[in-house]
Amino acid sequence: MMSRSYTNLLDLASGNFPAMGQPRERKRLPRVMTVPGVISELDDDVANSVASDVPSSVVQDRIIIVGNQLPVKAKRRPDNKGWSFSWDEDSLLLQLKDGLPEEMEVLYVGSLGADIDLSEQDDVSQVLLDRFKCVPAFLPPDILSKYYHGFCKQYLWPLFHYMLPISGNHGGRFDRSLWEAYVAANKIFSQRVIEVINPEDDYVWIHDYHLMVLPTFLRRRFNRLRMGFFLHSPFPSSEIYRTLPVREEILRALLNSDLIGFHTFDYARHFLSCCSRMLGLEYQSKRGYIGLEYYGRTVGIKIMPVGIHMGQIQSVLKLADKDWRVGELKQQFEGKTILLGVDDMDIFKGINLKLLAMEQLLKQHPKWQGRAILVQITNPARGRGRDLEEVQAEIQESCRRINDTFRLPGYEPVIFIDRPVSLSERSAYFTIAECVVVAAVRDGMNLTPYEYIVCRQGVSGSESSSESSDPKKSMLVISEFIGCSPSLSGAIRVNPWNIEATAEAMNEAISMADSEKQLRHEKHYRYVSTHDVAYWSRSFYQDMERTCKDHFRRRCWGIGLSFGFRVVALDPNFKKLNIDQIESAYIKSKNRAILLDYDGTVMPQTTINKTPNQEVISIINTLCSDVKNTVFVVSGRGRDSLGTWFAPCQKLGIAAEHGYFMRWSVDEDWENCGQSNDFGWIQIAEPVMKLYTEATDGSSIEKKESGLVWHHRDADPGFGAAQAKELLDHLESVLANEPVAVKSGQCIVEVKPQGISKGSVAEKIFTSMAESGRQADFVLCIGDDRSDEDMFESIDNAIASDILTSSKSVFACTVGQKPSKAKYYLDDTSDVINMLQALAEASDPSPSP
């Protein structure tokens, strides 16, 4: 059943946006396309995938940077005729070019921070493409408002900063029309990318939470597109994120990227936890890289905090007007100790908490009255709403109260600057500040401390650095809830909600000995100067190259509707089992070995009643009645259950408990294949398992005749996996001298006698057939989990040792599209039953002459 969160998304994906106007058809920009095929195909909104195996005719390194806003400033001309454009030097999207290869061409796709009339959009697009290599995405006003001010700012931004819509008046309830506008806007961005992309040569790098579903739109069109995504905001814990009604759609959309970047390990950990709890995906760490296996593709996870543009700040530090402003500020604040705050006007920046801490500092440490000043620079708000208005009112009231209480002639403890401040003026304030205080309650990164450190270092040659021979020093009091906090180990970290502790930290910072301030400053400057924006973008690009290196070697195709769409990527030698092909080989063969796993192969894993139905019994009986066939069910289940279930199948061979017990037909006795009958180790292993069962809600112990299995499928996914790892280590330790093997599997930890595996069962069957003069010339082996990989491996070994004649009629098949030693796959148990039914119909049940 399709969840309600998919409502109307099939319409959305095909371009039908209910309750909002369609964007006007515009003249298309010229494309740069070298893939084989008809260019006009790309004008259709149908998700036809351009996935040619033919390399492009022109190879040129190029990257398309996609962000909500282009790194361009637009200004109406004085005569009101046309527009003038200039680069936005403060834009991260522009600054990251410094870390990309010099020869790489960079194209930008994004919206403009200006309202361009419909009649001017084509001309503006051409100018931006020709002069700035920018491709603007023009969003209709109704979509723009709901997309940006609605879904992005009223829902995603608060949620990602841990603010839940507790009531209709606090944050607002989920409005599906805002989600539809978000999808519609992302689709418009995708159309602009598609117009200029060369899918087999270009990289695409998407930025931030505004465009989280864009990867799906692009992946639908270009299966092998090399695509990265970087989230510049926090990613919340799974307990917060799971409240989002479209949580799975966004996760699956992000997983259509090849590389997903986060500022900190905490943000990445939360994302991975969401993937585990909501999608059942587990990550793996290999040689320092984290990856998620997603339908045969490895989605890389990148953890790298962004840095500042060193060149831009150092050039500002050399400006004469900055030096003049520094002199003016030093004169204004002579004899005073300056604490500085620089924040956006935002409900999460904790500005009022900082003011309350300043008030507490002056109360607790009267020596600072008349000496310590908090200069708070507040940039204009980007969002809007009642919550923001309330915060602004609180800040104004706190400033008034503190100044009224502690004001002295020529002294005001709080100077509140509520206007845009240029980088030059900001640098002047940084230069004279003894300490910078960041009290944000949640912030994705926050580069203010980085800028402060560089400004305090100064540059040789500027007047403000005339005391360059003096040791440099700086101090930071920063919230532990901001992204840059882990990188600044010399800062004093605080919980901004703890006003008293923050006040004490501010006192400690400005009272600290100069020698300690110098050491902390030197440590911070070394980090900030080497981990700049170029270092960050270079590292991300290199990881994107590494993650995408196998794209054109693998077979790819898209499956799924709407945001359930994903690309399946498989090795070229890994194919879906063709029924006609196997049926043809089956008919031609004389001695056949058919080995079938049970759970997950002929019986769905999700079925509670595991008894085989009459269809399965009938098919297996038909296969067994053909004298050319040797048919075995090879399972980890106990012999009693399997023997009872398959009692009607007189000629069926059964290998129970992974081959510890084995019989060739109902008429024969069970054979014990274990190397030892000493089960004293159970007395050691069972108490250990019981300890973990009592401590892990939802876990259980399964007792078999030959071993013990600890199950944690019904436990909390994260805790169950952690407990399984601990249990595995514990059992390996206490059973080190026992003749047993301890193995982990899909939600299990198993202890069984050594030498017992499904691989040894397969080897025994093949050897027995060869010794009786019936060497198998047809082998079908099907399984779905890790234990079945032993069977697939034993087939290769049997071919190498001539126990099997040839690999031409050998069909090792796994259930589900996933990495495997098998060369074939079937999608699910119904595919397996259909294939077995076809073989049964091709069988000859008559006795041999």
Buried (B, 14 or more C-beta within 10 A) or exposed (E): EEEEBBBBBEBBBBBEBEEBEEBEEEEBBEEBBBBEEEEEEBEEEEBEBBBBEEEBEEEEEBBBBBBBBBBBBBEEEEEEEEBEBEEBBEBBBBBBBBBBEEEEBBBBBBBBEBEBEEEEBBEBBEBBBEEBBBBBBBBBEBBBBBBBBBBBBBBBBBBBBBBEBEEEEEBBEBBBBBBBBBBBBBBBBBBBBBBBBBBBBBBBBBBBBBBBBBBBBBBBBBBBBBBBBBBBBBBBBBEBBBEBEBBBBBBBBBBBBBBBBBBBEBBBBBBBBBBBBBBEBEBEEEEEBBBBBBBBBBBBBBBBBBBBBBEBBBBBBBBEEBBBBBBEBBEEBEEBBBBBBBBBBBBBBBBBBBBBBBBBBBEEBEEBBBBBBBBBBBBEBEBEBEBBEEBBEBBEEBBEBBBEEBBEEEBBBBBBBBEEBEBBBBBBBBBBBBBBBBBBBBBBBBBBBBBBBBBBBBBEEBEBBEEEEEEBBBBBBBBEBBBBBBBBEBBBBBBBEEBEBBBBBBBEBBEBEEEEBBBBBBBBBEBBBEBBBBBBBBBBBEBBBEBBEEBBEBBBEBEBEBBBBBBBBBBEEBBEBEBEEBBEBBEEBEBBBBBBBBBBBBBEBEEEEEEBEEEBBBBBBBBBBBBBBBBBBBBBBBBEBBBEBBEEBEBBBBBBBBBBBBBBEBEEEBEEBBEEEEBEBBEBBBEBBEEBBEEBEBBBBBEBBBBBBBBBEEBBBBBBBBBBEBBBEBBBEBBEEBBBBBBBBEBBBBBBBEBBBBBBBBBBBBBEBBEEEBBBBBBBBBBBBEBBBBBBBBBBBBBEEEBBBEBEBBBBBBBBBBEBBBBBBBEBBEBBBEBBBBBBEBBEEEEEE
